Amino acid sequence: MLRAATPQDAEAVTRVLVESRQSFLPYAPSPHSVQEALEWVTLHLIPAGGVTVAAIDGEIVGMLAVSEDDHSAWVEQMYLLPGYENQGIGTQLLRFAHHSVKRPIRLYTFQQNTRARRFYERHGYRAVALSDGERNEEKCPDVLYEFSGTEA
C-alpha cells in the first residue's frame, strides 16, 4: 500500500533510509548520524511534502521523495528496507512518481550502484551526465538520470 508520509512516520522513514544505505551503499557511507538523519526527516523531508511510503501490514518498507522546480521534477530519495527488494515495491513507487509529477523526471544515483542503475534503465531512464562526486556529500562518483517518456 502506498500513502503520503505523515509526521508520525519520521522514525520509520529514517529507518528505511539508514538501513538501506548501510546495506546497499557501503561504499558511500552517510556523513550524518542516525540522529541527524531523523532530525532532517522530521524537520525538513516530511514537512516539505512529496514523500510517499510503501507499507506492508502496517510496516513502512519503502519510501519515495519527489520535488519539482521550474523545469523538471526530481526523485530526491527512493529506498527500500533490505529484504524487500525484487518484490515490485520500487516499481510501484517509481510508477507513482511517473503519474504524480511533471516531465522530465531527474535523479542522481552513484555510478557504483549498478543495481539501481539497471532498475532505473529498465524503467526508461537514461544517463545524461556523469560526475566525479565532488558536489555530493559522500564524494562518490554519480550519474544523473532523466525520464521524459512514457511508462517502461
SERO-4910 file (N, C-alpha, C, O; in steps of 0.05 Angstrom, whole numbers):
BEGIN
 pado doro    nc1    nc2    nc3   cac1   cac2   cac3    cc1    cc2    cc3    oc1    oc2    oc3
  Met    A     17    -24      0      0      0      0     18     25      0     37     27     16
  Leu    A     12     43    -17     25     69    -18      8     90     -6    -17     91    -10
  Arg    A     21    108      9      6    131     21     25    153     27     49    149     27
  Ala    A     14    177     30     31    200     37     42    196     65     29    186     83
  Ala    A     67    205     68     80    203     95     68    224    113     60    246    104
  Thr    A     66    217    138     57    236    159     80    241    179    100    227    179
  Pro    A     77    262    195     98    266    215    103    242    233    126    238    242
  Gln    A     83    226    238     86    203    255    103    181    242    112    162    255
  Asp    A    108    184    216    124    164    201    154    170    202    170    155    190
  Ala    A    162    192    215    190    201    213    210    179    222    230    175    208
  Glu    A    205    166    244    224    145    253    226    122    233    247    112    227
  Ala    A    203    114    222    203     91    203    216     99    177    231     83    166
  Val    A    211    123    168    224    133    143    254    134    147    270    127    130
  Thr    A    263    144    170    291    146    176    303    118    177    325    114    167
  Arg    A    289     99    188    299     71    189    303     61    161    324     48    156
  Val    A    285     66    143    287     57    115    312     69    103    328     55     90
  Leu    A    315     95    106    338    109     95    365     98    105    383     91     90
  Val    A    367     96    131    392     88    144    399     59    138    421     53    130
  Glu    A    379     41    142    385     12    138    390      6    108    407    -11    102
  Ser    A    376     19     90    381     15     62    409     24     54    423     10     40
  Arg    A    416     48     62    442     58     55    464     41     67    484     35     53
  Gln    A    461     32     92    482     15    104    484    -12     89    507    -22     85
  Ser    A    462    -23     80    463    -49     67    471    -47     38    488    -63     28
  Phe    A    460    -28     23    464    -27     -6    485     -8    -16    495     -9    -38
  Leu    A    494     11      2    513     31     -7    537     32     13    544     54     23
  Pro    A    550     10     18    572     10     38    595     27     29    611     36     45
  Tyr    A    598     32      3    620     48     -8    614     78     -6    631     94    -12
  Ala    A    590     85      3    582    113      5    569    119     32    545    125     33
  Pro    A    584    115     54    572    119     80    561    148     83    573    167     74
  Ser    A    539    150     97    527    176    101    545    193    120    556    182    139
  Pro    A    549    218    114    564    235    132    548    244    156    558    260    172
  His    A    523    234    159    505    242    180    500    219    199    498    196    191
  Ser    A    497    225    225    490    205    245    460    198    241    445    212    227
  Val    A    452    176    254    424    169    253    406    191    265    385    197    255
  Gln    A    416    203    287    401    225    299    398    249    280    377    261    279
  Glu    A    419    255    266    418    277    247    399    270    224    384    288    215
  Ala    A    399    245    215    380    237    194    351    239    204    334    249    189
  Leu    A    346    231    229    319    233    240    310    262    242    288    268    235
  Glu    A    328    279    250    321    308    252    315    319    224    296    334    221
  Trp    A    330    311    204    326    321    177    299    311    166    284    326    154
  Val    A    294    285    170    268    274    161    245    288    175    225    295    162
  Thr    A    247    291    201    226    303    217    221    333    211    198    341    208
  Leu    A    243    348    208    240    377    206    239    387    177    230    409    172
  His    A    250    371    158    252    381    131    238    363    110    221    372     95
  Leu    A    246    337    109    237    320     88    207    316     88    194    323     68
  Ile    A    196    307    109    167    302    110    151    328    109    132    329     93
  Pro    A    158    349    124    143    374    121    143    387     94    125    401     86
  Ala    A    164    381     78    166    393     51    145    381     32    139    392     11
  Gly    A    134    358     40    115    344     23    128    328      2    153    328      0
  Gly    A    113    313    -14    124    297    -35    136    271    -25    150    257    -41
  Val    A    131    263      0    142    237     10    119    217     10     98    221     22
  Thr    A    124    195     -3    105    172     -4    119    148      9    142    143      5
  Val    A    103    134     25    114    110     37    100     85     26     76     87     18
  Ala    A    114     63     26    103     37     19    101     21     45    121     18     59
  Ala    A     78     11     51     74     -4     76     63    -32     70     46    -35     52
  Ile    A     72    -51     85     62    -78     84     54    -86    112     70    -85    130
  Asp    A     29    -93    115     18   -100    142     24    -78    162     31    -84    185
  Gly    A     23    -53    154     27    -31    172     56    -23    176     62     -2    188
  Glu    A     75    -39    166    104    -32    169    113    -17    144    109    -26    121
  Ile    A    126      5    148    137     20    126    163      6    117    182      3    132
  Val    A    162     -2     91    185    -17     80    198     -3     57    219    -12     47
  Gly    A    187     20     48    199     35     26    190     64     28    170     71     40
  Met    A    206     81     15    199    109     14    208    122    -12    228    114    -24
  Leu    A    193    143    -20    199    158    -44    195    188    -36    175    195    -24
  Ala    A    214    205    -44    211    234    -40    216    247    -67    236    242    -80
  Val    A    196    263    -76    198    277   -101    195    307    -96    183    316    -77
  Ser    A    206    322   -115    203    351   -114    201    361   -143    207    346   -162
  Glu    A    192    386   -146    191    398   -173    203    425   -172    201    440   -152
  Asp    A    216    433   -194    225    460   -196    213    471   -222    194    459   -233
  Asp    A    222    494   -231    210    507   -255    213    490   -280    197    492   -299
  His    A    233    473   -281    240    459   -306    235    429   -306    233    417   -327
  Ser    A    235    417   -282    233    388   -281    224    379   -254    219    395   -236
  Ala    A    221    353   -251    215    340   -226    239    323   -218    255    316   -235
  Trp    A    242    318   -192    265    303   -182    256    281   -164    239    285   -146
  Val    A    267    257   -167    265    236   -147    289    242   -129    312    237   -135
  Glu    A    283    253   -106    303    261    -87    314    238    -70    338    236    -65
  Gln    A    296    220    -63    303    197    -47    285    174    -55    261    178    -60
  Met    A    296    150    -57    279    126    -61    295    102    -49    316     95    -59
  Tyr    A    284     91    -28    298     69    -14    278     48     -5    254     54      0
  Leu    A    287     24     -3    272      1      8    288    -11     31    312    -10     31
  Leu    A    273    -21     51    287    -36     72    300    -61     60    289    -73     41
  Pro    A    324    -68     69    336    -93     60    317   -116     64    303   -119     85
  Gly    A    315   -134     44    297   -157     45    271   -152     30    256   -171     26
  Tyr    A    266   -127     22    241   -121      7    246   -115    -22    228   -107    -36
  Glu    A    271   -117    -31    277   -112    -59    267   -135    -76    262   -157    -66
  Asn    A    264   -130   -102    255   -150   -121    227   -161   -116    221   -184   -122
  Gln    A    210   -145   -104    182   -152    -99    162   -134   -112    138   -136   -108
  Gly    A    172   -115   -129    155    -97   -143    149    -71   -128    135    -54   -138
  Ile    A    159    -68   -104    154    -44    -88    167    -20   -100    154      1   -102
  Gly    A    192    -22   -108    206      0   -120    192      8   -146    190     32   -152
  Thr    A    183    -11   -161    168     -5   -186    143     10   -180    136     29   -195
  Gln    A    128      2   -159    104     16   -152    110     45   -144     96     64   -153
  Leu    A    131     49   -129    138     76   -121    146     93   -145    138    116   -147
  Leu    A    162     82   -163    171     97   -186    147    103   -204    146    125   -215
  Arg    A    129     84   -208    105     90   -225     88    112   -212     77    128   -226
  Phe    A     87    111   -186     72    133   -172     84    160   -179     70    179   -185
  Ala    A    111    161   -178    124    186   -186    118    194   -215    113    217   -221
  His    A    118    174   -233    113    180   -261     85    191   -265     81    207   -283
  His    A     66    184   -248     39    193   -251     33    218   -234     12    230   -236
  Ser    A     53    226   -217     48    248   -199     62    274   -205     53    296   -197
  Val    A     84    273   -220     99    297   -225    104    301   -255     99    283   -271
  Lys    A    112    325   -261    116    333   -290    141    320   -301    158    309   -286
  Arg    A    144    321   -327    168    312   -341    186    335   -347    175    358   -349
  Pro    A    211    332   -351    225    308   -346    229    303   -316    228    321   -300
  Ile    A    233    277   -309    239    270   -281    268    263   -280    278    247   -297
  Arg    A    282    275   -261    311    270   -259    318    258   -232    303    261   -212
  Leu    A    340    245   -231    350    234   -205    380    229   -208    391    225   -230
  Tyr    A    393    228   -185    421    220   -184    423    193   -169    408    188   -151
  Thr    A    441    177   -178    449    154   -163    480    151   -166    492    163   -184
  Phe    A    491    135   -149    520    132   -151    527    114   -174    513     94   -180
  Gln    A    549    120   -188    558    104   -210    562     75   -202    556     57   -217
  Gln    A    571     71   -178    577     44   -168    552     28   -161    553      4   -157
  Asn    A    529     41   -160    504     28   -152    491     15   -177    471     25   -187
  Thr    A    503     -7   -185    495    -19   -210    466    -30   -209    452    -30   -229
  Arg    A    458    -40   -186    430    -50   -183    410    -28   -188    391    -31   -203
  Ala    A    415     -4   -176    397     18   -180    398     28   -209    377     34   -221
  Arg    A    421     28   -220    424     38   -248    408     19   -267    394     29   -285
  Arg    A    411     -7   -263    395    -25   -280    366    -22   -276    350    -22   -295
  Phe    A    357    -18   -251    329    -13   -245    318     11   -260    298     10   -273
  Tyr    A    332     34   -257    323     58   -270    323     56   -300    304     65   -314
  Glu    A    344     44   -311    345     40   -340    322     22   -350    311     26   -372
  Arg    A    315      2   -335    293    -16   -342    267      0   -343    248     -8   -358
  His    A    265     21   -328    241     37   -327    242     62   -344    226     81   -340
  Gly    A    260     62   -363    260     83   -383    278    107   -377    278    127   -392
  Tyr    A    294    106   -356    312    128   -350    337    125   -367    346    103   -373
  Arg    A    349    148   -375    374    147   -389    394    164   -376    388    186   -366
  Ala    A    419    155   -375    440    170   -363    446    195   -381    449    192   -405
  Val    A    447    218   -369    452    243   -384    478    257   -376    488    274   -390
  Ala    A    489    250   -352    514    262   -343    527    245   -322    513    234   -305
  Leu    A    553    245   -322    569    232   -302    585    253   -287    593    273   -299
  Ser    A    589    249   -261    607    268   -247    625    253   -228    621    229   -223
  Asp    A    646    267   -219    665    254   -201    656    254   -173    670    243   -155
  Gly    A    632    264   -167    621    263   -140    630    286   -122    622    287    -99
  Glu    A    644    305   -133    654    327   -117    631    344   -105    635    356    -84
  Arg    A    608    344   -118    586    360   -109    567    346    -90    548    358    -79
  Asn    A    570    319    -86    552    306    -67    566    302    -40    591    303    -38
  Glu    A    550    298    -19    561    296      8    580    273     12    599    275     28
  Glu    A    575    251     -2    592    227      1    617    228    -15    636    212    -10
  Lys    A    619    247    -34    643    249    -52    647    224    -68    670    216    -74
  Cys    A    625    211    -76    626    188    -93    617    195   -121    597    209   -125
  Pro    A    630    184   -142    621    190   -169    592    182   -173    583    162   -164
  Asp    A    577    200   -186    549    195   -190    541    198   -220    557    206   -237
  Val    A    516    192   -225    505    193   -252    478    207   -250    462    200   -232
  Leu    A    473    225   -268    447    239   -270    430    223   -290    439    219   -313
  Tyr    A    406    215   -282    387    202   -300    364    220   -305    357    237   -290
  Glu    A    351    215   -329    328    230   -336    307    212   -349    314    194   -365
  Phe    A    282    217   -342    260    203   -354    241    224   -366    232    242   -352
  Ser    A    236    221   -392    218    240   -405    196    227   -420    178    241   -430
  Gly    A    196    201   -421    176    187   -438    153    175   -423    145    186   -402
  Thr    A    143    154   -434    120    140   -422    131    118   -405    154    111   -405
  Glu    A    113    106   -391    120     83   -373    133     61   -388    124     53   -409
  Ala    A    155     51   -377    170     29   -389    166      4   -373    177    -17   -380
***
